[in-house]
Amino acid sequence: MKTKILRYSAQKLNQVVTHYVELEKVCDSVYTYLYKKDNHREEDDLIAVVMQIENVYFQEGTYSRGFLKTKNLSEIGSAFVANFHKMIEDIMQGNQFLPILYVRIYEELGRDITPFLQYRENRIQKLERQKQERMREKERAEQQSAAREKERLQAEKDKFIAGESISAEDFIALCKQEEIEIPLRTHGTLNRSVVAISLMNIRYQKQRGKRPPKLDGCFALARALKQKLEATT
């Protein structure tokens, strides 16, 4: 005879449905049924584990046949059933996630599920508030970081105008800020070889086995940047 059980829908996320299956008894309040047959290995068959709370049967989960063979399902299942109501209390006291399946179990038992639904709604609202606060904190941190970077880059700009050397990375950033196009070859030289650059001097590191880089394009770019910065200062 088929037994009515509660389980999650295979089509709709987080929706509990009723299903009728032939159950195989493991022990009091613990049952199984074949959920999905594997065509290649019997050990990989998916077995559904069903628990009984009073007169309500529900699918606790699905596991491979091989995995269940390594577990004492009778002992584990019996402990789960015996501690079910205490587990729900602990979930709510610890502000943990309360599955809708557990709410439906209480509904089937004829209990008032209003406190459970309210708990779930309050928790969702609390998590949403925490999420929004994290987003605001992240936005503030990004704004502060951007402000610090802008201030730092302004200091590098002042150094360059004064004739001092700045890093190739900051030089490229200033060129982008001033919308000065960097030729592809010059960009490659700046990234690969140039350590520091000023209007009159470029410090670079020579790559092993290669000739010193040609710096004409870098010097031309430095002159263009200096001219643009002085014009806008």
Buried (B, 14 or more C-beta within 10 A) or exposed (E): EEBEBBBBEEEEEEEBEEBEBEBEEBEEBBBBBEBEEEEEEEEBBBBBBBBBBEEBBBBBEBBBBEEBEEEEBEEBBBEBBEEBEEEBEEBBEEEEEBBBBBBBBBBBEEEEBEEBBEBBEEBEEEEEEEEEEEEEEEEEEEEEEEEEEEEEBEEBBEBBBEEEBBBBEBBBBBBEBBEBEBEEEBBEBBEEBBEBBBBEEBEBEEEEEEEEBEBEBBBEBBEBBBEBBEEEE
